[in-house]
């Protein structure tokens, strides 16, 4: 059995909405600036007692239900996140406990906004290698907890949410290709400086705001367009198809201008690109699985369609995957 398939998908987002109009009252910005520069109208924000594992739990329960699978059948949980509940243990272990996944191993991957595609790549390899059968692959973030709401260049971009997929061994093709890349030379263009072993949390780090996400937006933008295009084309090549055979592209939801530049480079018509960025903002690791869940539930992605996922994030990291749904 050498194929790997998506058996179920689910997502979750907090109820509370933070709109561009809300931001107009908080910082020097405007709904017009945010919409024209990013495509975002609103984002979801978690209550103060909610952590990434809580949103991940809700998404996993829905994915298991969608797959008609019992938690006992899950033999591994891989979580992509840059906002883990704690530095250690992994959010995947906390989630394992919440789910009661007694027969699973659990670990996190840290790959910025590419976290879900990194986790998917690892899961695919484990299943194809024959060591595992049914894995939960998750992207979960509570980015509002690491936002500096005085920094208008970042705080308007990000939101909270989670998406999860049940990935299983199959007799028929599903994931047709998956490729990853990274360039660590850019590690400090998108990062959270403090809280690790280089800059432990201290009075000084708090005073400097080093516990918040920091980003050089223009550089990220340029590299994101290049890497999303090249990794998508590589995944398409590895899958043995041509771009005109794609039914839907689900790119990382960071900025509509990035999405549109990639769409044009891949010569895809607008109707073949899925976006829900306007309602969620950038949810990092969660963006692709939340969008996938909405694409499936809304009927935009149908059984037998060919879908391409692509993502780019902190590191820099990137990845793409072609799936026959
Ligand atoms: N409201 C109003 N004005 C603003 C705001 C705001 N929220 N933010 C910045 N500006 C101002 C700037 O101060 C600047 O003013 P100045 O010319 O007087 O200096 C002006 O707008 C233009 O700023 P730029 O940074 O050049 O704006 P740009 O068009 O590049 O848009 C943005 C900024 C939206 C951040 C863009 O660079 C971008 O989307 N970058 C990619 C970000 C991204 O996708 N990150 C996620 C990657 S994935 C991950 O791993 C998290």
py3Dmol code that shows the C-alpha trace and the ligand (Angstrom):
import py3Dmol

protein = """\
ATOM      1  CA  UNK A   1       0.000   0.000   0.000  1.00  0.00           C
ATOM      2  CA  UNK A   2       2.004   2.995  -1.180  1.00  0.00           C
ATOM      3  CA  UNK A   3      -0.579   5.773  -1.503  1.00  0.00           C
ATOM      4  CA  UNK A   4      -1.469   8.429   1.073  1.00  0.00           C
ATOM      5  CA  UNK A   5      -4.843  10.130   1.194  1.00  0.00           C
ATOM      6  CA  UNK A   6      -6.780  12.824   3.051  1.00  0.00           C
ATOM      7  CA  UNK A   7      -9.655  11.048   4.809  1.00  0.00           C
ATOM      8  CA  UNK A   8     -11.055  13.989   6.754  1.00  0.00           C
ATOM      9  CA  UNK A   9     -10.629  17.718   7.307  1.00  0.00           C
ATOM     10  CA  UNK A  10     -11.827  20.131   9.985  1.00  0.00           C
ATOM     11  CA  UNK A  11     -11.172  23.646  11.212  1.00  0.00           C
ATOM     12  CA  UNK A  12     -11.896  25.966  14.066  1.00  0.00           C
ATOM     13  CA  UNK A  13     -11.676  29.701  14.706  1.00  0.00           C
ATOM     14  CA  UNK A  14     -12.564  31.849  17.699  1.00  0.00           C
ATOM     15  CA  UNK A  15     -15.903  33.668  17.536  1.00  0.00           C
ATOM     16  CA  UNK A  16     -14.563  37.110  18.378  1.00  0.00           C
ATOM     17  CA  UNK A  17     -14.000  39.268  15.280  1.00  0.00           C
ATOM     18  CA  UNK A  18     -11.496  42.125  15.105  1.00  0.00           C
ATOM     19  CA  UNK A  19     -12.365  44.257  12.074  1.00  0.00           C
ATOM     20  CA  UNK A  20     -10.393  46.910  10.219  1.00  0.00           C
ATOM     21  CA  UNK A  21     -12.835  49.454  11.631  1.00  0.00           C
ATOM     22  CA  UNK A  22     -11.881  48.283  15.147  1.00  0.00           C
ATOM     23  CA  UNK A  23      -8.223  48.916  14.235  1.00  0.00           C
ATOM     24  CA  UNK A  24      -9.084  52.459  13.110  1.00  0.00           C
ATOM     25  CA  UNK A  25      -9.988  53.158  16.739  1.00  0.00           C
ATOM     26  CA  UNK A  26      -6.788  51.523  18.105  1.00  0.00           C
ATOM     27  CA  UNK A  27      -3.925  52.655  15.809  1.00  0.00           C
ATOM     28  CA  UNK A  28      -3.078  55.098  13.006  1.00  0.00           C
ATOM     29  CA  UNK A  29      -4.509  53.083  10.102  1.00  0.00           C
ATOM     30  CA  UNK A  30      -7.597  52.833   7.911  1.00  0.00           C
ATOM     31  CA  UNK A  31      -9.895  50.147   6.585  1.00  0.00           C
ATOM     32  CA  UNK A  32      -9.005  51.354   3.095  1.00  0.00           C
ATOM     33  CA  UNK A  33      -5.215  51.017   3.648  1.00  0.00           C
ATOM     34  CA  UNK A  34      -5.536  47.530   5.100  1.00  0.00           C
ATOM     35  CA  UNK A  35      -7.898  46.259   2.400  1.00  0.00           C
ATOM     36  CA  UNK A  36      -5.975  47.670  -0.548  1.00  0.00           C
ATOM     37  CA  UNK A  37      -2.511  46.647   0.756  1.00  0.00           C
ATOM     38  CA  UNK A  38      -3.449  43.224   2.112  1.00  0.00           C
ATOM     39  CA  UNK A  39      -6.996  42.132   1.166  1.00  0.00           C
ATOM     40  CA  UNK A  40      -7.894  41.609   4.840  1.00  0.00           C
ATOM     41  CA  UNK A  41     -11.188  42.938   6.276  1.00  0.00           C
ATOM     42  CA  UNK A  42     -11.322  41.110   9.603  1.00  0.00           C
ATOM     43  CA  UNK A  43      -9.624  38.410  11.623  1.00  0.00           C
ATOM     44  CA  UNK A  44     -10.632  36.122  14.518  1.00  0.00           C
ATOM     45  CA  UNK A  45      -9.120  36.659  17.948  1.00  0.00           C
ATOM     46  CA  UNK A  46      -9.063  34.083  20.763  1.00  0.00           C
ATOM     47  CA  UNK A  47     -10.198  34.846  24.307  1.00  0.00           C
ATOM     48  CA  UNK A  48      -7.359  35.192  26.823  1.00  0.00           C
ATOM     49  CA  UNK A  49      -7.825  31.659  28.255  1.00  0.00           C
ATOM     50  CA  UNK A  50      -7.517  29.947  24.846  1.00  0.00           C
ATOM     51  CA  UNK A  51      -4.259  28.401  23.593  1.00  0.00           C
ATOM     52  CA  UNK A  52      -3.329  26.784  20.267  1.00  0.00           C
ATOM     53  CA  UNK A  53      -4.114  23.255  21.521  1.00  0.00           C
ATOM     54  CA  UNK A  54      -7.711  24.300  22.325  1.00  0.00           C
ATOM     55  CA  UNK A  55      -8.369  25.431  18.745  1.00  0.00           C
ATOM     56  CA  UNK A  56      -6.472  22.376  17.446  1.00  0.00           C
ATOM     57  CA  UNK A  57      -8.677  20.091  19.557  1.00  0.00           C
ATOM     58  CA  UNK A  58     -11.876  21.453  17.987  1.00  0.00           C
ATOM     59  CA  UNK A  59     -10.418  21.119  14.479  1.00  0.00           C
ATOM     60  CA  UNK A  60      -9.256  17.524  15.163  1.00  0.00           C
ATOM     61  CA  UNK A  61     -12.660  16.439  16.501  1.00  0.00           C
ATOM     62  CA  UNK A  62     -14.265  17.716  13.276  1.00  0.00           C
ATOM     63  CA  UNK A  63     -11.605  16.075  11.082  1.00  0.00           C
ATOM     64  CA  UNK A  64     -12.065  12.723  12.860  1.00  0.00           C
ATOM     65  CA  UNK A  65     -15.827  12.987  12.418  1.00  0.00           C
ATOM     66  CA  UNK A  66     -15.361  13.859   8.742  1.00  0.00           C
ATOM     67  CA  UNK A  67     -13.135  10.784   8.341  1.00  0.00           C
ATOM     68  CA  UNK A  68     -15.538   8.597  10.392  1.00  0.00           C
ATOM     69  CA  UNK A  69     -12.538   7.551  12.441  1.00  0.00           C
ATOM     70  CA  UNK A  70     -12.119   6.788  16.150  1.00  0.00           C
ATOM     71  CA  UNK A  71      -9.291   8.453  18.037  1.00  0.00           C
ATOM     72  CA  UNK A  72      -7.939   4.985  18.965  1.00  0.00           C
ATOM     73  CA  UNK A  73      -7.119   4.473  15.268  1.00  0.00           C
ATOM     74  CA  UNK A  74      -4.814   7.490  15.156  1.00  0.00           C
ATOM     75  CA  UNK A  75      -1.172   6.411  15.524  1.00  0.00           C
ATOM     76  CA  UNK A  76       0.476   9.835  15.363  1.00  0.00           C
ATOM     77  CA  UNK A  77      -0.153  13.584  15.774  1.00  0.00           C
ATOM     78  CA  UNK A  78       2.016  16.223  14.111  1.00  0.00           C
ATOM     79  CA  UNK A  79       1.299  19.885  14.869  1.00  0.00           C
ATOM     80  CA  UNK A  80       2.693  22.836  12.920  1.00  0.00           C
ATOM     81  CA  UNK A  81       2.709  25.946  15.088  1.00  0.00           C
ATOM     82  CA  UNK A  82       4.726  29.057  15.900  1.00  0.00           C
ATOM     83  CA  UNK A  83       2.523  29.815  18.903  1.00  0.00           C
ATOM     84  CA  UNK A  84       2.812  26.604  20.938  1.00  0.00           C
ATOM     85  CA  UNK A  85       0.995  26.441  24.284  1.00  0.00           C
ATOM     86  CA  UNK A  86       4.451  26.293  25.920  1.00  0.00           C
ATOM     87  CA  UNK A  87       8.043  26.140  24.646  1.00  0.00           C
ATOM     88  CA  UNK A  88       7.925  22.560  25.906  1.00  0.00           C
ATOM     89  CA  UNK A  89       6.351  20.053  26.015  1.00  0.00           C
ATOM     90  CA  UNK A  90       5.017  20.094  22.480  1.00  0.00           C
ATOM     91  CA  UNK A  91       1.518  21.336  21.737  1.00  0.00           C
ATOM     92  CA  UNK A  92       1.009  17.966  20.026  1.00  0.00           C
ATOM     93  CA  UNK A  93       1.447  16.204  23.403  1.00  0.00           C
ATOM     94  CA  UNK A  94      -1.044  18.541  25.100  1.00  0.00           C
ATOM     95  CA  UNK A  95      -3.434  17.897  22.211  1.00  0.00           C
ATOM     96  CA  UNK A  96      -2.879  14.145  22.491  1.00  0.00           C
ATOM     97  CA  UNK A  97      -4.018  14.308  26.090  1.00  0.00           C
ATOM     98  CA  UNK A  98      -7.082  16.420  25.235  1.00  0.00           C
ATOM     99  CA  UNK A  99      -8.072  13.990  22.481  1.00  0.00           C
ATOM    100  CA  UNK A 100      -7.271  10.844  24.500  1.00  0.00           C
ATOM    101  CA  UNK A 101      -5.134   9.593  21.599  1.00  0.00           C
ATOM    102  CA  UNK A 102      -3.605   6.718  23.556  1.00  0.00           C
ATOM    103  CA  UNK A 103      -2.101   4.943  20.552  1.00  0.00           C
ATOM    104  CA  UNK A 104      -0.345   7.955  19.048  1.00  0.00           C
ATOM    105  CA  UNK A 105       3.114   9.518  19.124  1.00  0.00           C
ATOM    106  CA  UNK A 106       3.045  13.320  19.131  1.00  0.00           C
ATOM    107  CA  UNK A 107       5.420  16.115  18.175  1.00  0.00           C
ATOM    108  CA  UNK A 108       5.461  19.686  16.808  1.00  0.00           C
ATOM    109  CA  UNK A 109       7.161  21.110  13.753  1.00  0.00           C
ATOM    110  CA  UNK A 110       8.317  24.730  13.710  1.00  0.00           C
ATOM    111  CA  UNK A 111       8.287  26.000  10.130  1.00  0.00           C
ATOM    112  CA  UNK A 112       6.468  29.328  10.342  1.00  0.00           C
ATOM    113  CA  UNK A 113       3.510  29.638   8.013  1.00  0.00           C
ATOM    114  CA  UNK A 114       4.700  26.519   6.145  1.00  0.00           C
ATOM    115  CA  UNK A 115       4.064  24.422   9.280  1.00  0.00           C
ATOM    116  CA  UNK A 116       1.074  22.505   7.932  1.00  0.00           C
ATOM    117  CA  UNK A 117       2.857  21.578   4.692  1.00  0.00           C
ATOM    118  CA  UNK A 118       5.982  20.522   6.605  1.00  0.00           C
ATOM    119  CA  UNK A 119       3.827  18.350   8.889  1.00  0.00           C
ATOM    120  CA  UNK A 120       2.025  16.913   5.859  1.00  0.00           C
ATOM    121  CA  UNK A 121       5.326  16.054   4.153  1.00  0.00           C
ATOM    122  CA  UNK A 122       6.581  14.233   7.256  1.00  0.00           C
ATOM    123  CA  UNK A 123       3.259  12.394   7.675  1.00  0.00           C
ATOM    124  CA  UNK A 124       3.262  11.303   4.030  1.00  0.00           C
ATOM    125  CA  UNK A 125       6.787   9.917   4.402  1.00  0.00           C
ATOM    126  CA  UNK A 126       5.908   8.009   7.582  1.00  0.00           C
ATOM    127  CA  UNK A 127       2.849   6.423   6.004  1.00  0.00           C
ATOM    128  CA  UNK A 128       4.655   5.589   2.761  1.00  0.00           C
ATOM    129  CA  UNK A 129       7.514   4.141   4.796  1.00  0.00           C
ATOM    130  CA  UNK A 130       5.023   1.719   6.297  1.00  0.00           C
ATOM    131  CA  UNK A 131       5.570   2.613   9.953  1.00  0.00           C
ATOM    132  CA  UNK A 132       2.236   4.434  10.394  1.00  0.00           C
ATOM    133  CA  UNK A 133      -1.302   4.204   9.090  1.00  0.00           C
ATOM    134  CA  UNK A 134      -3.512   7.092  10.273  1.00  0.00           C
ATOM    135  CA  UNK A 135      -2.025  10.439  11.274  1.00  0.00           C
ATOM    136  CA  UNK A 136      -3.520  13.712  12.436  1.00  0.00           C
ATOM    137  CA  UNK A 137      -1.788  16.633  10.701  1.00  0.00           C
ATOM    138  CA  UNK A 138      -2.579  19.971  12.328  1.00  0.00           C
ATOM    139  CA  UNK A 139      -1.849  23.682  11.917  1.00  0.00           C
ATOM    140  CA  UNK A 140      -2.851  25.745  14.954  1.00  0.00           C
ATOM    141  CA  UNK A 141      -2.088  29.301  16.008  1.00  0.00           C
ATOM    142  CA  UNK A 142      -3.057  31.927  18.537  1.00  0.00           C
ATOM    143  CA  UNK A 143      -0.977  34.662  16.935  1.00  0.00           C
ATOM    144  CA  UNK A 144      -2.847  37.417  18.785  1.00  0.00           C
ATOM    145  CA  UNK A 145      -0.807  36.422  21.871  1.00  0.00           C
ATOM    146  CA  UNK A 146       2.477  37.437  20.189  1.00  0.00           C
ATOM    147  CA  UNK A 147       1.198  40.571  18.418  1.00  0.00           C
ATOM    148  CA  UNK A 148       2.322  44.041  19.338  1.00  0.00           C
ATOM    149  CA  UNK A 149      -0.945  45.954  18.955  1.00  0.00           C
ATOM    150  CA  UNK A 150       1.052  49.199  18.815  1.00  0.00           C
ATOM    151  CA  UNK A 151       2.922  48.038  15.680  1.00  0.00           C
ATOM    152  CA  UNK A 152       0.625  48.847  12.756  1.00  0.00           C
ATOM    153  CA  UNK A 153       2.917  47.136  10.247  1.00  0.00           C
ATOM    154  CA  UNK A 154       2.252  43.673  11.730  1.00  0.00           C
ATOM    155  CA  UNK A 155      -0.788  43.618  14.016  1.00  0.00           C
ATOM    156  CA  UNK A 156      -3.313  44.183  11.232  1.00  0.00           C
ATOM    157  CA  UNK A 157      -2.116  41.103   9.342  1.00  0.00           C
ATOM    158  CA  UNK A 158      -2.554  38.177  11.700  1.00  0.00           C
ATOM    159  CA  UNK A 159      -5.428  36.166  13.201  1.00  0.00           C
ATOM    160  CA  UNK A 160      -6.108  32.999  15.197  1.00  0.00           C
ATOM    161  CA  UNK A 161      -7.398  29.587  14.109  1.00  0.00           C
ATOM    162  CA  UNK A 162      -6.660  25.916  13.518  1.00  0.00           C
ATOM    163  CA  UNK A 163      -7.104  23.289  10.843  1.00  0.00           C
ATOM    164  CA  UNK A 164      -6.616  19.525  10.997  1.00  0.00           C
ATOM    165  CA  UNK A 165      -6.563  16.631   8.559  1.00  0.00           C
ATOM    166  CA  UNK A 166      -6.681  12.861   8.936  1.00  0.00           C
ATOM    167  CA  UNK A 167      -4.056  11.418   6.557  1.00  0.00           C
ATOM    168  CA  UNK A 168      -4.124   7.677   5.896  1.00  0.00           C
ATOM    169  CA  UNK A 169      -2.631   4.835   3.900  1.00  0.00           C
ATOM    170  CA  UNK A 170      -4.708   4.105   0.818  1.00  0.00           C
ATOM    171  CA  UNK A 171      -5.025   1.791  -2.183  1.00  0.00           C
ATOM    172  CA  UNK A 172      -5.753   4.733  -4.465  1.00  0.00           C
ATOM    173  CA  UNK A 173      -3.704   7.893  -5.171  1.00  0.00           C
ATOM    174  CA  UNK A 174      -4.193  11.007  -3.041  1.00  0.00           C
ATOM    175  CA  UNK A 175      -1.092  13.077  -2.298  1.00  0.00           C
ATOM    176  CA  UNK A 176       0.658  13.122  -5.684  1.00  0.00           C
ATOM    177  CA  UNK A 177       3.698  15.166  -4.645  1.00  0.00           C
ATOM    178  CA  UNK A 178       5.135  17.186  -1.796  1.00  0.00           C
ATOM    179  CA  UNK A 179       8.251  19.333  -1.720  1.00  0.00           C
ATOM    180  CA  UNK A 180       9.841  21.579   0.895  1.00  0.00           C
ATOM    181  CA  UNK A 181      12.541  24.228   0.965  1.00  0.00           C
ATOM    182  CA  UNK A 182      14.148  26.693   3.330  1.00  0.00           C
ATOM    183  CA  UNK A 183      16.759  29.434   3.482  1.00  0.00           C
ATOM    184  CA  UNK A 184      17.985  30.031   7.027  1.00  0.00           C
ATOM    185  CA  UNK A 185      19.980  33.102   5.960  1.00  0.00           C
ATOM    186  CA  UNK A 186      16.718  35.016   6.401  1.00  0.00           C
ATOM    187  CA  UNK A 187      15.985  33.762   9.920  1.00  0.00           C
ATOM    188  CA  UNK A 188      15.833  37.245  11.470  1.00  0.00           C
ATOM    189  CA  UNK A 189      13.483  38.882   8.956  1.00  0.00           C
ATOM    190  CA  UNK A 190      10.417  37.270  10.512  1.00  0.00           C
ATOM    191  CA  UNK A 191      10.810  36.154  14.100  1.00  0.00           C
ATOM    192  CA  UNK A 192      10.082  36.450  17.791  1.00  0.00           C
ATOM    193  CA  UNK A 193      13.431  37.364  19.371  1.00  0.00           C
ATOM    194  CA  UNK A 194      12.865  36.504  23.055  1.00  0.00           C
ATOM    195  CA  UNK A 195      11.711  33.541  25.080  1.00  0.00           C
ATOM    196  CA  UNK A 196      14.294  31.039  23.825  1.00  0.00           C
ATOM    197  CA  UNK A 197      17.880  30.279  24.848  1.00  0.00           C
ATOM    198  CA  UNK A 198      19.423  33.179  22.860  1.00  0.00           C
ATOM    199  CA  UNK A 199      17.381  35.905  24.556  1.00  0.00           C
ATOM    200  CA  UNK A 200      15.647  34.439  27.602  1.00  0.00           C
ATOM    201  CA  UNK A 201      12.642  36.352  28.862  1.00  0.00           C
ATOM    202  CA  UNK A 202      13.810  39.144  31.155  1.00  0.00           C
ATOM    203  CA  UNK A 203      12.706  42.560  32.266  1.00  0.00           C
ATOM    204  CA  UNK A 204      14.836  43.984  29.467  1.00  0.00           C
ATOM    205  CA  UNK A 205      13.384  41.727  26.765  1.00  0.00           C
ATOM    206  CA  UNK A 206       9.885  42.692  27.856  1.00  0.00           C
ATOM    207  CA  UNK A 207      10.822  46.371  27.851  1.00  0.00           C
ATOM    208  CA  UNK A 208      12.195  46.014  24.289  1.00  0.00           C
ATOM    209  CA  UNK A 209       9.080  44.195  23.120  1.00  0.00           C
ATOM    210  CA  UNK A 210      11.200  41.212  22.071  1.00  0.00           C
ATOM    211  CA  UNK A 211       8.382  38.833  23.007  1.00  0.00           C
ATOM    212  CA  UNK A 212       6.389  40.066  19.988  1.00  0.00           C
ATOM    213  CA  UNK A 213       6.498  38.963  16.343  1.00  0.00           C
ATOM    214  CA  UNK A 214       8.761  41.180  14.247  1.00  0.00           C
ATOM    215  CA  UNK A 215       8.825  41.312  10.469  1.00  0.00           C
ATOM    216  CA  UNK A 216      10.511  43.084   7.566  1.00  0.00           C
ATOM    217  CA  UNK A 217       7.358  43.050   5.436  1.00  0.00           C
ATOM    218  CA  UNK A 218       8.818  44.181   2.099  1.00  0.00           C
ATOM    219  CA  UNK A 219      11.599  41.550   2.081  1.00  0.00           C
ATOM    220  CA  UNK A 220       9.140  38.840   3.140  1.00  0.00           C
ATOM    221  CA  UNK A 221       6.819  39.878   0.321  1.00  0.00           C
ATOM    222  CA  UNK A 222       9.479  39.569  -2.393  1.00  0.00           C
ATOM    223  CA  UNK A 223      10.825  36.220  -1.245  1.00  0.00           C
ATOM    224  CA  UNK A 224       7.311  34.839  -0.675  1.00  0.00           C
ATOM    225  CA  UNK A 225       6.259  35.444  -4.285  1.00  0.00           C
ATOM    226  CA  UNK A 226       9.430  33.799  -5.658  1.00  0.00           C
ATOM    227  CA  UNK A 227       9.316  30.754  -3.372  1.00  0.00           C
ATOM    228  CA  UNK A 228       5.565  30.176  -3.722  1.00  0.00           C
ATOM    229  CA  UNK A 229       5.904  30.173  -7.507  1.00  0.00           C
ATOM    230  CA  UNK A 230       8.985  27.929  -7.670  1.00  0.00           C
ATOM    231  CA  UNK A 231       7.756  25.406  -5.076  1.00  0.00           C
ATOM    232  CA  UNK A 232       4.312  25.180  -6.699  1.00  0.00           C
ATOM    233  CA  UNK A 233       5.921  24.545 -10.103  1.00  0.00           C
ATOM    234  CA  UNK A 234       8.237  21.925  -8.581  1.00  0.00           C
ATOM    235  CA  UNK A 235       5.339  20.104  -6.886  1.00  0.00           C
ATOM    236  CA  UNK A 236       3.372  20.246 -10.161  1.00  0.00           C
ATOM    237  CA  UNK A 237       6.375  18.832 -12.043  1.00  0.00           C
ATOM    238  CA  UNK A 238       6.885  16.060  -9.482  1.00  0.00           C
ATOM    239  CA  UNK A 239       3.199  15.145  -9.740  1.00  0.00           C
ATOM    240  CA  UNK A 240       3.626  14.687 -13.498  1.00  0.00           C
ATOM    241  CA  UNK A 241       0.951  17.220 -14.438  1.00  0.00           C
ATOM    242  CA  UNK A 242       0.873  20.659 -16.077  1.00  0.00           C
ATOM    243  CA  UNK A 243      -0.552  23.870 -14.500  1.00  0.00           C
ATOM    244  CA  UNK A 244      -3.617  23.793 -16.786  1.00  0.00           C
ATOM    245  CA  UNK A 245      -4.681  20.504 -15.149  1.00  0.00           C
ATOM    246  CA  UNK A 246      -5.035  22.205 -11.733  1.00  0.00           C
ATOM    247  CA  UNK A 247      -8.616  22.624 -10.544  1.00  0.00           C
ATOM    248  CA  UNK A 248      -7.809  24.717  -7.456  1.00  0.00           C
ATOM    249  CA  UNK A 249      -4.810  26.446  -5.890  1.00  0.00           C
ATOM    250  CA  UNK A 250      -4.986  26.911  -2.115  1.00  0.00           C
ATOM    251  CA  UNK A 251      -2.080  29.210  -1.260  1.00  0.00           C
ATOM    252  CA  UNK A 252      -1.005  30.422   2.152  1.00  0.00           C
ATOM    253  CA  UNK A 253      -3.345  33.286   3.043  1.00  0.00           C
ATOM    254  CA  UNK A 254      -0.925  36.131   3.837  1.00  0.00           C
ATOM    255  CA  UNK A 255      -1.679  38.963   1.419  1.00  0.00           C
ATOM    256  CA  UNK A 256      -3.926  39.038  -1.656  1.00  0.00           C
ATOM    257  CA  UNK A 257      -1.187  40.829  -3.619  1.00  0.00           C
ATOM    258  CA  UNK A 258       1.165  37.883  -2.964  1.00  0.00           C
ATOM    259  CA  UNK A 259      -1.585  35.418  -3.907  1.00  0.00           C
ATOM    260  CA  UNK A 260      -2.397  37.317  -7.086  1.00  0.00           C
ATOM    261  CA  UNK A 261       1.263  37.611  -8.141  1.00  0.00           C
ATOM    262  CA  UNK A 262       1.666  33.839  -7.738  1.00  0.00           C
ATOM    263  CA  UNK A 263      -1.596  33.195  -9.608  1.00  0.00           C
ATOM    264  CA  UNK A 264      -0.394  35.294 -12.553  1.00  0.00           C
ATOM    265  CA  UNK A 265       3.013  33.609 -12.601  1.00  0.00           C
ATOM    266  CA  UNK A 266       1.299  30.200 -12.709  1.00  0.00           C
ATOM    267  CA  UNK A 267      -1.082  31.562 -15.392  1.00  0.00           C
ATOM    268  CA  UNK A 268      -4.187  30.460 -13.498  1.00  0.00           C
ATOM    269  CA  UNK A 269      -7.577  32.164 -13.889  1.00  0.00           C
ATOM    270  CA  UNK A 270      -8.920  33.879 -10.737  1.00  0.00           C
ATOM    271  CA  UNK A 271     -11.671  31.278 -10.268  1.00  0.00           C
ATOM    272  CA  UNK A 272      -9.032  28.570  -9.748  1.00  0.00           C
ATOM    273  CA  UNK A 273      -7.569  30.252  -6.657  1.00  0.00           C
ATOM    274  CA  UNK A 274      -9.196  29.915  -3.232  1.00  0.00           C
ATOM    275  CA  UNK A 275      -8.975  32.726  -0.724  1.00  0.00           C
ATOM    276  CA  UNK A 276     -10.654  33.433   2.605  1.00  0.00           C
ATOM    277  CA  UNK A 277      -7.978  35.913   3.685  1.00  0.00           C
ATOM    278  CA  UNK A 278     -10.529  38.733   3.929  1.00  0.00           C
ATOM    279  CA  UNK A 279     -12.230  37.002   6.891  1.00  0.00           C
ATOM    280  CA  UNK A 280      -9.282  35.422   8.745  1.00  0.00           C
ATOM    281  CA  UNK A 281      -6.130  37.403   7.951  1.00  0.00           C
ATOM    282  CA  UNK A 282      -2.908  35.414   8.116  1.00  0.00           C
ATOM    283  CA  UNK A 283      -3.309  32.456  10.485  1.00  0.00           C
ATOM    284  CA  UNK A 284       0.191  31.098   9.721  1.00  0.00           C
ATOM    285  CA  UNK A 285       0.270  27.257   9.951  1.00  0.00           C
ATOM    286  CA  UNK A 286      -3.524  27.164  10.098  1.00  0.00           C
ATOM    287  CA  UNK A 287      -4.168  29.109   6.912  1.00  0.00           C
ATOM    288  CA  UNK A 288      -3.955  26.275   4.352  1.00  0.00           C
ATOM    289  CA  UNK A 289      -6.033  23.719   6.319  1.00  0.00           C
ATOM    290  CA  UNK A 290      -8.710  26.300   7.239  1.00  0.00           C
ATOM    291  CA  UNK A 291      -8.952  27.306   3.574  1.00  0.00           C
ATOM    292  CA  UNK A 292      -9.005  23.640   2.519  1.00  0.00           C
ATOM    293  CA  UNK A 293     -11.841  22.904   4.940  1.00  0.00           C
ATOM    294  CA  UNK A 294     -13.866  25.823   3.579  1.00  0.00           C
ATOM    295  CA  UNK A 295     -13.117  24.852  -0.039  1.00  0.00           C
ATOM    296  CA  UNK A 296     -14.385  21.309   0.585  1.00  0.00           C
ATOM    297  CA  UNK A 297     -17.441  22.275   2.648  1.00  0.00           C
ATOM    298  CA  UNK A 298     -18.480  24.971   0.135  1.00  0.00           C
ATOM    299  CA  UNK A 299     -18.173  22.568  -2.824  1.00  0.00           C
ATOM    300  CA  UNK A 300     -15.310  24.522  -4.458  1.00  0.00           C
ATOM    301  CA  UNK A 301     -13.146  21.398  -4.147  1.00  0.00           C
ATOM    302  CA  UNK A 302     -14.805  18.174  -5.273  1.00  0.00           C
ATOM    303  CA  UNK A 303     -13.828  14.527  -5.231  1.00  0.00           C
ATOM    304  CA  UNK A 304     -11.377  13.802  -8.056  1.00  0.00           C
ATOM    305  CA  UNK A 305     -10.249  17.458  -8.419  1.00  0.00           C
ATOM    306  CA  UNK A 306      -6.543  18.270  -8.456  1.00  0.00           C
ATOM    307  CA  UNK A 307      -5.609  20.806  -5.769  1.00  0.00           C
ATOM    308  CA  UNK A 308      -2.252  22.487  -5.136  1.00  0.00           C
ATOM    309  CA  UNK A 309      -1.301  23.720  -1.669  1.00  0.00           C
ATOM    310  CA  UNK A 310       1.578  26.164  -1.266  1.00  0.00           C
ATOM    311  CA  UNK A 311       2.967  28.028   1.716  1.00  0.00           C
ATOM    312  CA  UNK A 312       5.780  30.350   2.744  1.00  0.00           C
ATOM    313  CA  UNK A 313       6.865  31.483   6.184  1.00  0.00           C
ATOM    314  CA  UNK A 314       9.415  32.322   8.847  1.00  0.00           C
ATOM    315  CA  UNK A 315      12.817  30.695   8.452  1.00  0.00           C
ATOM    316  CA  UNK A 316      12.370  31.320   5.538  1.00  0.00           C
ATOM    317  CA  UNK A 317      10.571  28.078   4.784  1.00  0.00           C
ATOM    318  CA  UNK A 318       8.319  27.079   1.935  1.00  0.00           C
ATOM    319  CA  UNK A 319       6.530  24.056   0.580  1.00  0.00           C
ATOM    320  CA  UNK A 320       3.958  22.847  -1.921  1.00  0.00           C
ATOM    321  CA  UNK A 321       1.918  19.737  -2.477  1.00  0.00           C
ATOM    322  CA  UNK A 322      -0.340  18.403  -5.240  1.00  0.00           C
ATOM    323  CA  UNK A 323      -3.300  16.280  -4.171  1.00  0.00           C
ATOM    324  CA  UNK A 324      -5.987  14.444  -6.072  1.00  0.00           C
ATOM    325  CA  UNK A 325      -8.968  15.054  -3.771  1.00  0.00           C
TER     326      UNK A 325
END
"""
ligand_1 = """\
51
LIG
N -1.808 51.439 8.218
C -1.424 52.532 7.553
N -0.174 52.693 7.088
C 0.703 51.707 7.287
C 0.363 50.517 7.954
C -0.965 50.409 8.439
N -1.401 49.303 9.093
N 1.429 49.701 7.992
C 2.425 50.354 7.370
N 1.998 51.562 6.940
C 2.742 52.590 6.226
C 4.232 52.467 6.424
O 4.625 53.073 7.629
C 4.760 53.188 5.195
O 4.723 54.545 5.434
P 5.937 55.488 4.940
O 5.955 55.350 3.446
O 5.529 56.837 5.431
O 7.163 54.941 5.589
C 3.733 52.847 4.119
O 2.547 52.428 4.826
C 4.170 51.753 3.189
O 4.728 50.672 3.963
P 5.254 49.361 3.284
O 5.837 48.469 4.325
O 6.090 49.685 2.090
O 3.875 48.759 2.755
P 3.650 47.542 1.821
O 2.891 47.944 0.637
O 4.923 46.746 1.623
O 2.686 46.646 2.716
C 2.766 44.712 4.125
C 3.130 46.195 3.982
C 1.265 44.590 4.018
C 3.232 44.231 5.486
C 3.442 43.940 2.993
O 4.820 44.236 2.952
C 3.292 42.467 3.133
O 2.213 41.937 3.040
N 4.412 41.740 3.337
C 4.375 40.298 3.490
C 3.933 39.996 4.868
C 3.575 38.563 4.997
O 2.940 38.006 4.137
N 4.005 38.021 6.090
C 3.649 36.708 6.431
C 4.600 35.737 5.851
S 4.287 34.244 6.407
C 4.753 33.938 8.057
O 5.541 33.070 8.287
C 4.190 34.751 9.184
"""
view = py3Dmol.view(width=600, height=400)
view.addModel(protein, "pdb")
view.setStyle({"model": 0}, {"cartoon": {"style": "trace"}})
view.addModel(ligand_1, "xyz")
view.setStyle({"model": 1}, {"stick": {}})
view.zoomTo()
view.show()
